[in-house]
Amino acid sequence: MKHARDLSGDVPVATMETLPRMSTLLISALRGWNRGGAGAALDALRACMTEAQAAAAMAAMCDLAGILGAARRRPFACHAPLCPCVGADEAAFARFVQEAALGEREDALLLASLVVEARAIAALTEAAQRLGLHLHRATLRDVHAPAGARPVGTTIH
């Protein structure tokens, strides 16, 4: 028996500042796609990647969107582009892409089963892995020098 639920995918579960950088990049691109289409998503990706990386990530995102459009279980809920809150759907999807990108295939497949019909699980996970790897690569570029690093030529006594 199914019970009536008043929870929806846009219920806030976190804030953007508490999430890993890879998740915030993905959520920003998703929100752009949701509000302004592929062009807005590409703009969000270009803000943190080279042009070539953004184009490759966008290709994976288009594959992901195509699969979601054809096989999703229910509409995906997104917050407004500049909203500091993260909805349940956004957080779960970011976790799914992260798991796929970082090699946790079984976990990613399980999370994909919550989003799409069974026939699309493997394809969605593969597209998420490709997108996630591009996002992960972009976050690695964000890593700054260690706090104790000194400029070259500094004399230490």
VEXTI-696555 format. One record per atom (N, C-alpha, C): z, x negated, y negated. Coordinates in steps of 0.001 Angstrom, whole numbers, padded with zeros to 6 digits, always signed. Atoms other than C-alpha are relative to their C-alpha. Layout:
BEGIN
ZXY ...
This chain:
BEGIN
+000000-000833+001157 +000000+000000+000000 +000000-000893-001240 +000023+000726+001262 -000803-001251-003484 +000944+000669-000985 -000924-000506+000997 +001766-000886-006205 -000630-000114-001376 +000497+000057+001374 +001003-000148-009829 +000595-001232-000676 -000447+001206+000693 +001209-003323-011879 -000371+000119-001469 +000307-000007+001422 +001424-003659-015597 -000328-001404-000503 +000364+001354+000385 +000622-007385-015582 -001511-000127-000070 +001428+000266+000099 -002776-008535-016719 -000206-001495-000169 +000322+001411+000068 -004541-011866-016885 +000222-000640-001347 -000210+000596+001321 -003834-012305-020571 +001482-000142-000359 -001426+000163+000235 -000033-012338-020221 +000278-001484-000281 -000280+001410+000311 +001173-015556-021939 +000964-000617+001013 -000846+000696-000965 +002607-018046-019448 +000334-001420-000447 -000229+001361+000498 +002511-021316-021434 -000568-000102-001405 +000642+000286+001272 +001434-022883-024686 -000936-001182+000198 +000980+001073-000127 -001489-025230-025211 +000660-001376-000063 -000619+001315+000164 +000814-028068-026265 +000776-000463+001224 -000760+000385-001192 +002686-027998-022937 -000899-000347+001190 +000917+000249-001114 -000413-028348-020750 -000577-001406-000043 +000702+001288-000016 -002123-031549-019615 -001298+000089-000814 +001196+000045+000850 -005060-032628-021804 -001213+000584+000713 +001147-000529-000746 -007583-031800-019066 -000007+001528-000021 -000104-001462+000014 -006328-028210-018959 -000330+000564-001377 +000296-000511+001339 -006483-027789-022728 -001487-000103-000320 +001448+000118+000207 -010067-029075-022776 -000735+001140+000708 +000639-001071-000762 -011059-026598-020074 +000237+001351-000664 -000317-001296+000607 -009273-023679-021736 -000746+000170-001315 +000767-000073+001254 -010893-024493-025091 -001461+000336+000265 +001397-000286-000353 -014332-024506-023463 -000154+001428+000532 +000046-001377-000519 -013583-021252-021590 +000088+001020-001125 -000151-000917+001129 -012441-019568-024772 -001264+000008-000856 +001256+000062+000733 -015548-020778-026551 -001080+000798+000694 +001001-000731-000788 -017734-019418-023759 +000241+001498-000108 -000363-001416+000023 -015879-016108-023780 -000308+000653-001346 +000181-000570+001334 -016173-015617-027553 -001368-000269-000609 +001236+000362+000682 -019367-017404-028538 -001124-000431+000915 +001043+000367-000943 -021341-018067-025370 -000048-001489+000278 +000150+001380-000439 -022621-021347-024000 +000014-000980-001172 +000034+000887+001164 -023195-022829-027461 +001389-000350-000499 -001371+000244+000451 -019553-022445-028453 +000756-000864+001008 -000632+000825-001027 -018413-023918-025135 -000481-001443-000112 +000552+001343+000157 -020736-026883-025626 +000600-000694-001222 -000636+000577+001194 -019305-027432-029115 +001415-000483+000314 -001356+000398-000383 -015795-027530-027638 -000025-001276+000841 +000117+001201-000829 -016928-030128-025088 -000432-001205-000817 +000478+001109+000850 -018752-032232-027689 +001111-000595-000850 -001102+000477+000834 -015533-032507-029675 +000801-001106+000671 -000833+000987-000701 -014004-034719-026982 -000779-000888+000962 +000826+000764-000936 -016946-036242-025075 -001231-000537-000701 +001297+000443+000489 -020106-038173-025594 -000999+001128+000232 +001030-001035-000159 -023284-036108-025819 -000438+000131+001456 +000432-000026-001399 -024339-037087-022291 +001061+000630+000896 -001079-000593-000785 -020934-036220-020835 +000107+001497-000247 -000093-001425+000337 -020844-032903-022676 -001131+000779+000654 +001136-000675-000642 -024318-032022-021354 +000222+000136+001499 -000261-000058-001448 -023314-032878-017774 +001118+000995+000307 -001093-000956-000194 -020053-030935-018091 -000494+001421-000219 +000541-001330+000289 -021959-028012-019572 -000849+000512+001159 +000791-000413-001166 -024340-027971-016597 +000919+000518+001102 -000963-000453-001010 -021354-027701-014245 +000650+001311-000430 -000612-001237+000499 -019811-025024-016468 -000962+001176+000135 +000996-001066-000186 -023059-023023-016360 -000056+000436+001464 -000047-000338-001424 -022996-023215-012557 +001234+000843+000302 -001248-000725-000198 -019381-022068-012595 -000105+001426-000522 +000133-001326+000608 -020173-019174-014926 -000949+000884+000796 +000941-000768-000817 -023128-018114-012795 +000657+000552+001259 -000703-000434-001217 -020957-017953-009690 +001031+001069-000346 -000997-000996+000417 -018184-016125-011530 -000654+001334-000349 +000689-001227+000388 -020671-013631-012938 -000459+000825+001184 +000528-000703-001168 -022010-012775-009508 +001064+000399+001016 -000936-000228-001104 -018869-012857-007368 +001464+000142-000411 -001407-000068+000395 -015705-012516-009442 +000650+001290+000494 -000759-001150-000491 -013013-010156-008253 +000337+000986-001115 -000320-000840+001154 -012161-008835-011734 -000349-000782-001253 +000296+000724+001248 -012870-009669-015376 +001055-001064-000291 -000849+001128+000348 -011405-012941-016616 +000531+000205-001417 -000607-000229+001315 -008961-012596-019545 +000231-001329-000714 -000191+001192+000833 -008987-015189-022338 +000654+000397-001320 -000553-000180+001335 -006978-015523-025521 -001035-000432-001034 +000888+000406+001097 -008614-016133-028915 -000099-001528-000032 +000214+001450-000030 -010030-019646-029424 +001126-000853-000586 -001040+000824+000617 -007245-020913-031701 +001423+000445+000348 -001317-000502-000397 -004366-019036-030052 +000784-001113+000714 -000790+001043-000659 -001530-021404-029055 +000505+000405+001387 -000459-000485-001305 -000631-019223-026041 -001069-000234+001064 +000907+000124-001144 -002158-019686-022604 +000281+001178+000914 -000151-001153-000870 -002766-016588-020512 +000056-000396+001471 -000138+000256-001434 -002127-016309-016788 -001340-000380+000630 +001314+000331-000561 -005856-016299-015937 -000438-001394-000421 +000398+001311+000510 -006490-019334-018133 +000777-001116+000701 -000837+001018-000637 -003567-021286-016661 -000364-000175+001472 +000362+000080-001422 -004502-020433-013068 -001359-000659+000180 +001330+000582-000119 -008140-021334-013636 +000026-001493-000329 -000127+001416+000337 -007201-024628-015300 +000609-000769+001170 -000615+000648-001167 -004991-025456-012315 -001004-000134+001137 +001043+000031-001021 -007844-024595-009955 -000976-001149-000251 +000963+001067+000327 -010269-026932-011750 +000664-001369+000146 -000723+001266-000135 -007642-029676-011880 +000147-000386+001468 -000158+000292-001430 -006949-029419-008147 -001328-000418+000622 +001323+000337-000533 -010666-029483-007356 -000417-001400-000442 +000431+001290+000545 -011307-032490-009605 +000783-001164+000575 -000852+001099-000440 -008411-034548-008326 +000095-000108+001519 +000118+000180-001443 -009330-034130-004653 +000880+000866+000872 -000834-000922-000789 -006938-031402-003558 -000851+001197+000425 +001004-000994-000367 -009745-029462-001879 +000596+001262+000605 -000574-001178-000653 -007630-027154+000286 +000706+000894-001008 -000679-000785+001037 -005484-026094-002660 -001017+000672-000919 +001036-000565+000863 -008594-025596-004788 -000695+001177+000680 +000638-001102-000731 -010223-023444-002103 +000909+001232+000027 -000946-001115-000001 -007077-021318-001879 +000026+000686-001366 -000007-000580+001342 -006992-020843-005657 -001320+000711-000295 +001305-000645+000202 -010724-020032-005684 -000049+001362+000680 +000008-001278-000720 -010090-017259-003167 +000650+001111-000801 -000617-000997+000864 -008015-015506-005819 -000946+000477-001094 +000895-000252+001127 -010908-015556-008286 -001298+000676+000423 +001315-000494-000420 -014088-014823-006317 +000033+000524+001437 +000167-000490-001358 -015285-013131-003157 -000166-001184+000961 +000002+001070-001005 -015181-015150+000075 -001312-000780+000047 +001295+000671-000105 -018913-015944+000053 -000226-001041-001094 +000220+000892+001139 -018579-017826-003264 +001065-001075-000159 -001125+000927+000148 -015407-019846-002693 -000451-001460-000010 +000416+001414-000108 -017062-023126-001623 -000855-000419-001198 +000874+000335+001134 -019721-023037-004356 +000796-000092-001294 -000823+000034+001210 -017160-022254-007063 +000843-001269-000025 -000834+001207-000075 -014931-025096-005875 -000822-001256-000280 +000866+001164+000238 -017823-027577-005905 -000353-000108-001482 +000313+000014+001431 -018828-026592-009450 +001243-000363-000818 -001251+000322+000687 -015183-026772-010555 +000326-001482+000130 -000242+001427-000194 -014898-030243-009079 -000863-000832-000945 +000897+000737+000899 -017927-031461-011032 +000465+000125-001453 -000471-000200+001368 -016684-029916-014283 +001306-000750-000225 -001300+000642+000136 -013160-031176-013723 -000084-001513-000074 +000155+001452+000063 -014315-034742-013112 -000483-000447-001373 +000441+000325+001362 -016138-034746-016447 +001155+000137-000993 -001145-000194+000889 -013048-033362-018181 +001041-001098+000206 -000959+001056-000306 -010816-035883-016426 -000451-001326-000616 +000551+001223+000589 -013085-038726-017513 +000225+000001-001522 -000213-000097+001448 -012841-037480-021104 +001462-000227-000363 -001421+000205+000297 -009031-037459-020938 +000383-001457+000186 -000295+001427-000183 -009019-041039-019684 -000376-000791-001244 +000400+000661+001252 -010824-042043-022867 +001037+000203-001083 -001007-000306+001006 -007973-040466-024851 +001236-000883+000099 -001199+000797-000215 -005398-042862-023412 +000048-001118-001040 -000165+001004+001044 -004083-045068-026186 +000659-001246+000579 -000649+001236-000419 -002767-048600-025953 +001496+000259+000198 -001445-000171-000214 +000805-048924-024645 +000785-000179-001294 -000797+000015+001224 +003526-048466-027233 +000399-001413-000415 -000420+001361+000314 +004556-052131-027003 -001156-000936-000297 +001154+000864+000233 +001025-053451-027557 +000006-000525-001421 +000051+000628+001318 +000603-055878-030433 -001433-000361-000320 +001356+000410+000386 -002535-056636-032401 -000274-001443+000415 +000389+001347-000376 -004428-059731-031316 +000313-000947-001148 -000308+000998+001003 -003259-062843-033136 +001404+000093-000573 -001369-000149+000495 +000300-061629-033741 +000868-001112+000600 -000897+001060-000458 +002798-064456-033519 +001318+000616+000427 -001253-000514-000514 +005833-063729-031382 +000986-001160+000101 -000990+001083-000020 +008987-065842-031849 +001105+000347+000915 
